[in-house]
Amino acid sequence: MNSIKTSILIAGAALFFGCGKNNKAESVPVVLPAHAATPNTPAEKTAAPIRYQCPMHPEEISDKPGVCPKCGMNLEPMAAAGETNEKK
């Protein structure tokens, strides 16, 4: 009977101390690949800057991602001329 209690106590302690918030996997910074940060083709370098728009208030447009000042929804990237936001 004591061996069962000891086993349960050891298993509980392992779970308690092993599942703490100081997990090394959570503290690793995310590094983007180099090609994601720098454009490779001249067309990408001369592309118009991305503008962001509220899906509920199309008059709210920003040069930076953020939230709509009217409703708090996330601003979404606007489609460039000739593109559509529709999914195929």
Kinemage of the C-alpha trace (Angstrom):
@kinemage 1
@onewidth
@group {chain A} dominant
@subgroup {mainchain}
@vectorlist {calphas} color= white
{ca met a 1} P 0.000 0.000 0.000
{ca asn a 2} L 2.847 2.383 0.814
{ca ser a 3} L 4.500 1.687 -2.536
{ca ile a 4} L 1.297 2.750 -4.353
{ca lys a 5} L 1.109 5.983 -2.350
{ca thr a 6} L 4.784 6.655 -3.015
{ca ser a 7} L 4.343 6.014 -6.734
{ca ile a 8} L 1.368 8.370 -6.900
{ca leu a 9} L 3.284 11.020 -4.957
{ca ile a 10} L 6.304 10.748 -7.286
{ca ala a 11} L 4.114 10.866 -10.413
{ca gly a 12} L 2.240 13.908 -9.080
{ca ala a 13} L 5.470 15.719 -8.258
{ca ala a 14} L 6.878 14.945 -11.721
{ca leu a 15} L 3.761 16.345 -13.383
{ca phe a 16} L 3.710 19.419 -11.147
{ca phe a 17} L 7.349 20.355 -11.619
{ca gly a 18} L 7.649 19.116 -15.205
{ca cys a 19} L 4.731 21.172 -16.553
{ca gly a 20} L 5.831 24.569 -15.234
{ca lys a 21} L 5.648 27.829 -17.171
{ca asn a 22} L 9.433 27.997 -17.577
{ca asn a 23} L 9.423 25.703 -20.564
{ca lys a 24} L 12.442 26.328 -22.799
{ca ala a 25} L 10.404 25.674 -25.962
{ca glu a 26} L 8.219 28.714 -25.198
{ca ser a 27} L 11.168 31.069 -24.750
{ca val a 28} L 12.829 30.338 -28.110
{ca pro a 29} L 12.525 33.367 -30.431
{ca val a 30} L 10.941 32.857 -33.822
{ca val a 31} L 13.336 33.596 -36.685
{ca leu a 32} L 11.905 34.173 -40.145
{ca pro a 33} L 13.778 32.837 -43.170
{ca ala a 34} L 15.907 35.404 -44.983
{ca his a 35} L 13.816 35.184 -48.160
{ca ala a 36} L 10.684 36.163 -46.211
{ca ala a 37} L 12.197 39.495 -45.177
{ca thr a 38} L 13.888 40.569 -48.413
{ca pro a 39} L 12.293 40.543 -51.860
{ca asn a 40} L 14.220 38.697 -54.596
{ca thr a 41} L 12.758 40.088 -57.780
{ca pro a 42} L 12.709 43.701 -59.008
{ca ala a 43} L 8.909 43.541 -59.282
{ca glu a 44} L 8.652 42.804 -55.557
{ca lys a 45} L 10.987 45.689 -54.711
{ca thr a 46} L 8.905 48.206 -56.647
{ca ala a 47} L 5.521 46.898 -55.508
{ca ala a 48} L 3.194 49.383 -53.858
{ca pro a 49} L 3.210 49.357 -50.058
{ca ile a 50} L 0.585 47.213 -48.407
{ca arg a 51} L -2.396 49.092 -47.036
{ca tyr a 52} L -4.774 47.729 -44.424
{ca gln a 53} L -8.541 48.131 -44.243
{ca cys a 54} L -11.287 47.285 -41.755
{ca pro a 55} L -13.649 44.591 -43.109
{ca met a 56} L -16.642 46.333 -41.487
{ca his a 57} L -15.613 49.953 -42.125
{ca pro a 58} L -13.954 50.160 -45.574
{ca glu a 59} L -13.317 53.873 -45.097
{ca glu a 60} L -10.812 53.044 -42.322
{ca ile a 61} L -7.486 52.558 -44.151
{ca ser a 62} L -4.007 52.435 -42.628
{ca asp a 63} L -0.431 51.961 -43.833
{ca lys a 64} L 0.262 49.688 -40.832
{ca pro a 65} L -1.521 46.614 -39.452
{ca gly a 66} L -3.583 47.286 -36.358
{ca val a 67} L -7.184 47.565 -35.225
{ca cys a 68} L -10.113 49.617 -36.488
{ca pro a 69} L -10.674 52.703 -34.315
{ca lys a 70} L -14.453 52.315 -34.733
{ca cys a 71} L -15.034 48.636 -33.935
{ca gly a 72} L -11.701 47.174 -32.790
{ca met a 73} L -11.531 44.512 -35.519
{ca asn a 74} L -8.137 43.653 -36.992
{ca leu a 75} L -7.306 45.546 -40.162
{ca glu a 76} L -6.785 43.228 -43.139
{ca pro a 77} L -4.409 43.696 -46.090
{ca met a 78} L -6.113 45.278 -49.077
{ca ala a 79} L -5.896 43.560 -52.458
{ca ala a 80} L -3.571 45.213 -54.965
{ca ala a 81} L -5.028 46.492 -58.233
{ca gly a 82} L -6.127 43.536 -60.331
{ca glu a 83} L -6.234 41.098 -57.403
{ca thr a 84} L -9.236 39.886 -55.455
{ca asn a 85} L -9.604 38.707 -51.866
{ca glu a 86} L -11.960 35.890 -52.902
{ca lys a 87} L -10.833 32.344 -52.168
{ca lys a 88} L -11.003 29.860 -55.015
